[in-house]
């Protein structure tokens, strides 16, 4: 029988995974503020029409992740987390080189589709954390992963905004270098987390993301959890899809100012998910934290469209991250406790597919609403009209959880 890894080894593995996520998110954060401006530059369109194209560009990336993520989750269940993680990072590095060199919108679309197909880092890292972390500590561990995202978003958008003011392509080169550095470090240091006796044979019938949903749904507790994860993800992905565009119209933000606001998102995420989640979940339980988080974010989305000056945005961001930043890891923890250890990769791949469904639909809906609410022929009176829809989605998720009365797995199991 294989020996369990020593506690220091587990801590080292978690620490390295967090470092990899930070490097990965640095690359994504670097490019976030400049993609809308790049679309405007290559198409010559105004912000409203460019927003629609930008939303479709985000959705194309998500479509690829939606169909590929369950397969990569199963591959990690069969061959281990380490090779899938390293291949994903290498693919991202190649994608950023393509984006840096692409002279046309068509090649940028190709690069984004390639990134979507290979960008399985998120689901693989969550499966890795589930492998090496006891059930009662997973909410805190998932919170640390969220905090790692926050660290990447503190530095990435800030540096990306500054570099984008120099040259719109420069952030892509920096992002590529960071991703490839992560590959080298991972190849040298990262141990495998899934022992051979826990690996599963590949069942290609489960590679279809819709069938994967059907397979996971045999665990009754997951049905409502996945539903609310999708609805709230739809709101969050829509917000992200129009953030740079909306701040330009609402507050006159340029690339650098958009980067500053996204960096503040990272600061808030790091504090909430890296510190607060570990304190409040053991005291109040996952379910109560989710309820409170959904209520806070519903209020935040409702208020955002009424903000009139840039400084008001920063407390608004902090308020929303307090809600969603707390609820997200607690929701991940409940879902991870509902399936056996041998299926964590499949679960995380399916969760990632649900998340990418939100990324497919959210940015398209949000950018179309944004397009309809800006310009001289605007049909809606406020550029942030989508946020009201987001508020309704959080409120609906609150109601769904109330009606289903989901109970978390006891912490002492």
C-alpha positions in Angstrom: 0.0 0.0 0.0 1.4 3.4 -1.0 2.4 5.7 1.9 0.7 9.0 2.4 2.8 12.0 1.6 4.3 13.7 4.6 2.7 16.9 5.7 5.7 19.1 4.7 5.5 17.6 1.2 1.8 18.5 1.0 2.5 22.0 2.1 5.3 22.3 -0.4 3.1 21.0 -3.2 0.3 23.5 -2.3 2.8 26.3 -2.1 4.1 25.5 -5.5 0.6 25.2 -7.1 -0.2 28.6 -5.7 3.0 30.0 -7.2 2.1 28.5 -10.6 -1.4 30.0 -10.4 0.1 33.4 -9.6 2.5 33.2 -12.6 -0.4 32.0 -14.8 -2.7 34.9 -13.7 0.1 37.4 -14.1 0.1 36.5 -17.8 -3.6 36.8 -18.1 -3.8 40.0 -16.1 -1.1 41.6 -18.2 -3.2 41.2 -21.3 -6.6 42.0 -19.9 -6.5 45.8 -20.1 -5.3 45.9 -23.7 -7.4 43.3 -25.6 -10.4 45.7 -26.1 -8.1 48.4 -27.4 -6.4 45.9 -29.7 -9.8 44.9 -31.2 -10.5 48.6 -31.8 -7.1 49.1 -33.4 -7.4 46.1 -35.8 -11.1 46.7 -36.7 -11.2 50.5 -36.7 -14.6 50.4 -35.0 -16.0 52.6 -32.2 -16.3 51.2 -28.7 -19.9 49.9 -29.0 -19.3 47.9 -32.2 -15.8 46.8 -30.9 -17.5 45.6 -27.7 -19.6 43.1 -29.7 -16.6 41.7 -31.4 -14.6 41.6 -28.2 -17.5 39.6 -26.5 -17.5 37.1 -29.3 -13.7 36.8 -29.0 -14.1 36.0 -25.3 -16.8 33.5 -26.0 -14.8 31.6 -28.6 -12.1 31.0 -26.0 -14.7 29.7 -23.6 -16.3 27.4 -26.2 -13.0 25.6 -26.6 -12.6 25.3 -22.9 -16.1 24.0 -22.5 -15.6 21.1 -24.9 -12.0 20.3 -23.9 -12.1 20.6 -20.1 -13.9 17.3 -19.2 -11.4 15.4 -21.4 -8.5 17.1 -19.7 -10.0 16.4 -16.3 -10.2 12.7 -17.2 -6.7 12.7 -18.6 -5.5 14.1 -15.2 -7.5 11.3 -13.5 -5.7 8.7 -15.7 -2.2 10.0 -16.2 -1.8 12.4 -13.2 -2.2 16.2 -12.6 1.5 17.1 -13.3 1.7 16.4 -17.1 -1.7 18.0 -17.8 -0.7 21.1 -15.8 2.7 21.5 -17.6 1.1 21.0 -21.1 -1.5 23.6 -20.2 1.1 26.2 -19.2 3.2 25.5 -22.3 0.2 26.0 -24.5 -0.5 29.3 -22.9 3.1 30.4 -23.5 2.8 29.5 -27.2 -0.5 31.3 -27.4 0.9 34.6 -26.1 3.7 34.5 -28.7 1.0 34.0 -31.5 -0.9 37.0 -30.1 2.2 39.1 -29.9 2.9 38.5 -33.6 -0.6 38.3 -35.0 -1.1 41.1 -37.6 -4.9 40.5 -38.1 -8.0 39.9 -36.0 -8.3 36.4 -37.6 -4.9 35.3 -36.2 -5.8 36.7 -32.8 -9.0 34.6 -32.9 -6.9 31.5 -33.7 -4.6 32.3 -30.8 -7.5 32.7 -28.4 -9.1 29.4 -29.6 -5.8 27.6 -29.0 -5.5 29.1 -25.6 -9.0 27.9 -24.8 -8.2 24.3 -25.9 -5.0 24.1 -23.8 -5.9 26.4 -20.9 -6.9 23.8 -18.4 -4.7 25.1 -15.6 -7.6 26.1 -13.4 -9.4 22.7 -13.2 -6.1 20.8 -12.9 -4.9 23.0 -10.0 -8.2 22.6 -8.1 -8.0 18.8 -8.6 -4.4 18.9 -7.4 -5.4 20.8 -4.3 -8.2 18.3 -3.6 -5.7 15.4 -3.9 -3.3 16.8 -1.2 -5.8 18.5 1.2 -8.1 16.9 3.7 -11.8 17.5 3.1 -12.3 19.7 6.2 -9.5 22.1 5.0 -10.4 22.4 1.3 -12.4 25.6 1.6 -9.4 27.3 3.0 -7.1 25.7 0.4 -9.5 26.8 -2.4 -9.5 30.2 -0.9 -5.7 30.3 -1.2 -6.0 29.5 -4.9 -8.5 32.4 -5.1 -5.9 34.6 -3.3 -3.3 33.5 -5.8 -5.6 34.7 -8.6 -5.8 38.0 -6.6 -2.0 38.4 -6.4 -1.8 37.9 -10.2 -4.5 40.5 -10.7 -2.7 42.9 -8.4 0.4 42.9 -10.5 -0.7 41.8 -13.9 -3.3 44.5 -14.9 -1.2 47.2 -13.2 1.9 46.2 -15.3 -0.2 45.4 -18.3 -1.8 48.8 -18.3 1.5 50.5 -18.1 3.1 48.3 -20.8 0.0 48.7 -23.0 0.5 52.5 -23.0 4.0 51.9 -24.5 3.0 49.2 -27.0 -0.2 47.1 -27.1 1.8 44.0 -28.0 4.4 44.2 -25.3 2.2 42.6 -22.5 1.9 39.5 -24.7 5.6 38.9 -24.8 5.9 39.4 -21.0 3.0 37.0 -20.5 4.6 34.3 -22.7 7.9 34.6 -20.8 6.1 34.1 -17.4 4.1 31.1 -18.6 7.2 29.4 -20.0 9.1 30.1 -16.7 6.3 28.3 -14.9 6.7 25.3 -17.2 10.4 25.1 -16.4 9.9 25.4 -12.6 7.1 22.9 -12.7 9.2 20.3 -14.6 11.9 20.6 -12.0 10.0 20.8 -8.8 6.3 19.9 -9.0 5.6 16.3 -7.7 2.7 14.2 -8.9 -0.3 14.3 -6.5 -2.4 11.4 -7.8 -1.0 7.9 -6.8 -1.3 5.1 -9.4 -3.8 3.2 -7.3 -6.3 6.1 -7.5 -6.1 6.6 -11.3 -9.0 5.8 -13.5 -9.4 4.4 -17.0 -10.5 6.9 -19.7 -14.1 6.7 -20.6 -14.5 8.8 -23.8 -18.3 8.8 -23.4 -17.7 11.2 -20.4 -15.7 13.5 -22.6 -18.9 15.0 -24.0 -19.4 17.9 -21.5 -23.2 17.4 -21.6 -22.7 13.7 -20.7 -20.3 14.8 -18.0 -23.0 16.9 -16.5 -25.3 13.9 -16.5 -22.7 11.7 -14.9 -22.0 14.2 -12.1 -25.7 14.8 -11.5 -26.1 11.3 -10.0 -24.8 13.0 -6.9 -28.0 14.7 -5.8 -26.3 17.4 -3.7 -24.4 18.7 -6.8 -27.5 19.6 -8.9 -28.4 22.8 -7.1 -24.8 23.7 -6.4 -23.9 23.5 -10.0 -27.0 25.4 -11.0 -26.1 28.4 -8.7 -22.5 28.1 -9.7 -23.6 28.6 -13.3 -26.0 31.5 -12.6 -23.5 33.5 -10.5 -20.7 32.7 -12.9 -22.9 34.1 -15.7 -23.1 37.4 -13.8 -19.4 37.4 -12.9 -18.2 36.6 -16.4 -20.5 39.2 -17.9 -19.1 41.8 -15.5 -15.5 40.8 -16.6 -16.5 40.9 -20.2 -17.5 44.5 -20.2 -15.3 45.8 -17.3 -12.7 47.7 -19.4 -15.3 48.9 -21.9 -17.7 50.1 -19.1 -15.0 51.9 -17.1 -14.0 53.8 -20.3 -17.5 55.0 -20.9 -18.6 55.5 -17.3 -15.4 57.1 -15.9 -13.3 57.9 -19.0 -10.7 55.3 -17.9 -7.8 54.5 -20.3 -5.7 51.4 -20.5 -3.6 52.3 -17.4 -6.7 53.3 -15.3 -8.5 50.1 -16.2 -5.4 48.2 -15.1 -5.4 50.0 -11.8 -9.0 49.1 -11.1 -8.3 45.4 -12.0 -5.3 45.5 -9.7 -7.6 46.6 -6.9 -9.8 43.6 -7.7 -6.7 41.5 -7.1 -5.9 43.2 -3.8 -9.5 42.6 -2.5 -9.5 39.0 -3.7 -6.2 38.3 -2.0 -7.4 39.6 1.3 -10.9 37.9 1.2 -9.9 34.6 -0.2 -6.4 34.3 1.2 -7.4 35.3 4.8 -11.0 35.9 5.5 -12.4 32.6 4.0 -10.2 30.5 6.3 -11.6 32.4 9.3 -15.3 32.5 8.6 -16.0 29.1 7.0 -15.1 27.0 10.1 -17.2 29.4 12.2 -20.3 29.8 10.1 -20.1 26.9 7.7 -20.0 26.8 3.9 -23.8 27.2 3.4 -24.2 30.4 5.5 -21.1 31.9 3.9 -22.6 31.3 0.5 -25.9 32.9 1.4 -24.2 36.0 2.8 -21.9 36.2 -0.2 -24.7 36.0 -2.7 -26.7 38.7 -0.9 -23.7 41.1 -0.8 -22.9 40.6 -4.5 -26.6 41.1 -5.5 -26.5 44.5 -3.8 -23.1 45.4 -5.3 -24.3 44.6 -8.8 -27.5 46.7 -8.2 -25.5 49.8 -7.2 -22.6 49.7 -9.7 -24.5 51.3 -12.6 -25.3 54.4 -10.5 -21.6 55.2 -9.7 -20.6 58.5 -11.3 -16.9 59.1 -10.4 -13.9 56.8 -10.6 -13.1 56.9 -6.9 -16.5 55.4 -6.0 -15.6 52.3 -8.0 -13.0 51.1 -5.5 -15.3 50.7 -2.5 -17.9 49.1 -4.8 -15.3 46.6 -6.0 -14.3 45.8 -2.4 -18.0 45.2 -1.4 -18.6 42.8 -4.3 -15.4 40.8 -3.7 -16.3 40.5 -0.1 -19.5 38.6 -1.3 -18.4 36.6 -4.3 -14.8 36.1 -3.0 -16.2 34.4 0.1 -19.0 32.5 -1.5 -16.9 31.1 -4.4 -14.4 29.0 -2.4 -17.2 27.8 0.0 -19.2 26.6 -3.0 -16.2 24.9 -4.5 -15.6 23.1 -1.1 -19.2 21.8 -1.0 -19.0 20.4 -4.5 -15.6 18.7 -3.9 -17.1 17.0 -0.8 -19.9 15.5 -2.8 -17.9 13.1 -4.9 -15.2 10.5 -4.1 -11.5 11.2 -4.3 -11.1 9.1 -7.5 -13.4 11.5 -9.4 -12.0 14.9 -8.4 -10.5 15.5 -11.8 -13.7 14.8 -13.6 -15.6 17.0 -11.1 -13.2 19.9 -11.5 -13.2 19.5 -15.3 -17.0 19.6 -15.2 -17.0 22.6 -12.9 -14.6 24.4 -15.3 -17.0 23.6 -18.1 -19.9 25.1 -16.2 -17.7 28.2 -15.6 -16.9 28.4 -19.3 -20.5 28.1 -20.1 -20.9 31.3 -18.2 -17.9 32.7 -20.1 -19.5 31.7 -23.4 -22.9 33.3 -22.6 -22.0 36.1 -20.2 -19.7 38.3 -22.3 -21.9 38.0 -25.4 -25.0 39.0 -23.5 -23.1 41.7 -21.5 -21.4 43.2 -24.6 -24.6 43.2 -26.6 -26.4 45.0 -23.8 -23.5 47.4 -23.5 -23.7 48.1 -27.2 -27.4 48.7 -26.9 -26.9 51.1 -24.0 -24.1 53.3 -25.5 -23.8 55.8 -28.3 -26.3 58.2 -29.8 -28.8 55.5 -30.6 -28.7 53.8 -27.2 -31.8 51.8 -26.4 -31.1 51.7 -22.7 -30.2 54.6 -20.4 -27.2 53.3 -18.6 -23.9 51.6 -19.9 -24.0 49.4 -16.8 -27.5 48.0 -17.4 -26.1 44.4 -17.5 -25.2 44.7 -13.8 -28.9 44.8 -12.9 -29.3 41.5 -14.6 -26.3 40.2 -12.7 -28.0 41.3 -9.4 -31.1 39.3 -10.4 -28.9 36.2 -11.0 -27.3 36.4 -7.6 -30.8 36.9 -6.0 -32.2 33.9 -7.9 -29.2 31.8 -6.7 -30.0 32.8 -3.1 -33.6 31.7 -3.6 -32.6 28.3 -5.2 -30.3 27.4 -2.3 -33.0 28.5 0.2 -35.6 26.2 -1.4 -33.4 23.2 -1.8 -32.0 23.4 1.8 -28.6 22.0 0.9 -26.6 20.8 3.9 -22.8 20.6 3.8 -20.8 17.5 4.6 -20.0 17.6 8.4 -16.5 19.0 9.0 -15.5 16.0 11.2 -16.2 13.4 8.5 
